[in-house]
Amino acid sequence: MTIARDIMHAGATCVGIDQTAAEAARMMADLDVGSLPICGNDDKLKGMVTDRDLVLKVMAAGKNPAECSVSELSNGQLVYAKADDTVDTVISTLTAHQIRRLPIIDEGTLVGMIAISDLARHLDDRRLGELVEAVSQN
């Protein structure tokens, strides 16, 4: 049985909870990613920030990215999977929350990320199509 640990990208670069939206945007550009996990000073996962958050909650809202903390951008709902969760559990979580990327934790510590592109290498075309359709409802 395939589990999250088998398909995740090990390791993930966090943006610190006190860092700014501008710093998060630079990190995303440097890493060529569309989202970053937000971690506290205790290195525990506190949330996620996406490129969409930066556009809608900072730029479109007229906020100064250099003064807006990433902690202001997280929606407060922490969504993740455990490293030993099955792929079915990962898919259910992505679908239920209509998200495309999922942080993976092990014993409370962030150990990796799973994106739909990671699942694409492990799912048949039908199941992948269903997942993409389910997370693209809004």
C-alpha positions as CSV (number, residue, x, y, z in Angstrom):
1,M,0.0,0.0,0.0
2,T,1.4,3.4,-1.0
3,I,1.6,6.0,1.7
4,A,2.2,9.8,1.7
5,R,5.9,9.3,2.6
6,D,6.4,7.2,-0.6
7,I,5.3,10.0,-2.9
8,M,6.0,13.3,-1.1
9,H,8.8,15.7,-1.9
10,A,11.0,15.2,1.2
11,G,11.8,18.4,3.1
12,A,10.1,21.7,2.6
13,T,11.3,25.2,2.9
14,C,9.2,27.1,5.4
15,V,8.5,30.8,5.5
16,G,8.6,32.0,9.1
17,I,5.4,33.1,10.8
18,D,6.9,36.6,11.3
19,Q,8.2,37.0,7.8
20,T,6.5,39.4,5.4
21,A,4.5,38.8,2.3
22,A,7.3,40.3,0.3
23,E,9.8,37.8,1.7
24,A,7.4,34.9,1.0
25,A,7.0,36.1,-2.6
26,R,10.8,36.2,-3.1
27,M,11.1,32.8,-1.6
28,M,8.4,31.4,-3.9
29,A,10.2,32.9,-6.9
30,D,13.6,31.6,-5.9
31,L,12.2,28.1,-5.2
32,D,9.9,28.2,-8.2
33,V,6.9,27.1,-6.1
34,G,3.3,28.4,-5.7
35,S,3.0,27.9,-2.0
36,L,5.0,27.7,1.2
37,P,4.3,26.2,4.5
38,I,4.3,28.7,7.4
39,C,6.3,27.5,10.4
40,G,6.6,29.0,13.8
41,N,9.7,29.6,15.9
42,D,9.3,26.0,17.1
43,D,9.5,24.7,13.5
44,K,6.0,23.4,13.7
45,L,3.6,23.8,10.8
46,K,1.3,26.8,11.4
47,G,-0.4,27.2,8.0
48,M,0.2,27.7,4.3
49,V,0.6,30.8,2.1
50,T,0.0,30.6,-1.6
51,D,0.7,32.9,-4.6
52,R,-3.0,33.4,-4.7
53,D,-3.0,34.6,-1.1
54,L,-0.3,37.2,-2.0
55,V,-2.4,38.5,-4.9
56,L,-5.8,38.6,-3.3
57,K,-5.1,39.3,0.3
58,V,-2.1,41.6,-0.2
59,M,-1.9,43.2,-3.6
60,A,-5.6,43.5,-4.4
61,A,-6.4,44.6,-0.9
62,G,-3.9,47.5,-1.2
63,K,-1.6,46.2,1.6
64,N,2.1,46.9,1.6
65,P,3.8,43.4,1.1
66,A,6.8,44.6,3.0
67,E,4.6,45.3,6.1
68,C,2.1,42.4,5.9
69,S,3.1,39.4,7.9
70,V,2.4,35.9,6.4
71,S,0.6,35.1,9.6
72,E,-2.1,37.5,8.4
73,L,-2.6,35.5,5.2
74,S,-3.2,32.0,6.6
75,N,-6.9,31.1,6.8
76,G,-6.5,29.7,10.2
77,Q,-7.4,26.2,9.2
78,L,-4.4,23.9,9.3
79,V,-4.8,21.2,6.7
80,Y,-2.1,18.4,6.4
81,A,-1.6,14.7,6.1
82,K,0.5,12.4,8.2
83,A,3.5,10.7,6.5
84,D,2.0,7.3,7.1
85,D,-1.5,8.2,5.7
86,T,-2.6,6.3,2.6
87,V,-2.8,7.8,-0.8
88,D,-6.6,7.5,-0.5
89,T,-6.5,9.6,2.7
90,V,-4.3,12.2,0.9
91,I,-6.7,12.4,-2.0
92,S,-9.7,12.7,0.3
93,T,-8.0,15.6,2.1
94,L,-7.1,17.4,-1.1
95,T,-10.7,16.9,-2.4
96,A,-12.5,17.9,0.8
97,H,-10.5,21.1,1.0
98,Q,-10.2,21.7,-2.7
99,I,-6.5,22.3,-2.5
100,R,-3.6,21.3,-4.8
101,R,-0.7,21.0,-2.3
102,L,-0.6,19.3,1.0
103,P,2.1,19.5,3.8
104,I,3.1,16.2,5.3
105,I,4.0,15.9,8.9
106,D,5.5,13.2,11.0
107,E,5.3,13.4,14.8
108,G,4.2,17.0,14.5
109,T,7.1,18.1,12.3
110,L,6.9,19.1,8.7
111,V,8.7,16.4,6.6
112,G,7.5,17.1,3.0
113,M,4.9,18.2,0.6
114,I,2.6,16.5,-1.9
115,A,1.2,18.2,-4.9
116,I,-1.2,16.9,-7.5
117,S,1.8,16.5,-9.8
118,D,3.3,14.0,-7.4
119,L,0.1,12.1,-7.4
120,A,0.0,12.2,-11.2
121,R,2.9,9.8,-11.2
122,H,1.1,7.2,-9.1
123,L,-2.6,7.4,-10.2
124,D,-4.3,6.0,-13.3
125,D,-5.7,8.6,-15.7
126,R,-9.3,8.2,-14.6
127,R,-8.5,8.7,-10.9
128,L,-6.2,11.6,-11.6
129,G,-8.9,13.2,-13.7
130,E,-11.4,12.8,-10.9
131,L,-9.0,14.4,-8.4
132,V,-8.2,17.4,-10.7
133,E,-11.9,17.9,-11.3
134,A,-12.7,17.7,-7.6
135,V,-10.1,20.3,-6.5
136,S,-11.1,22.6,-9.3
137,Q,-14.7,23.2,-8.4
138,N,-14.2,26.8,-7.3
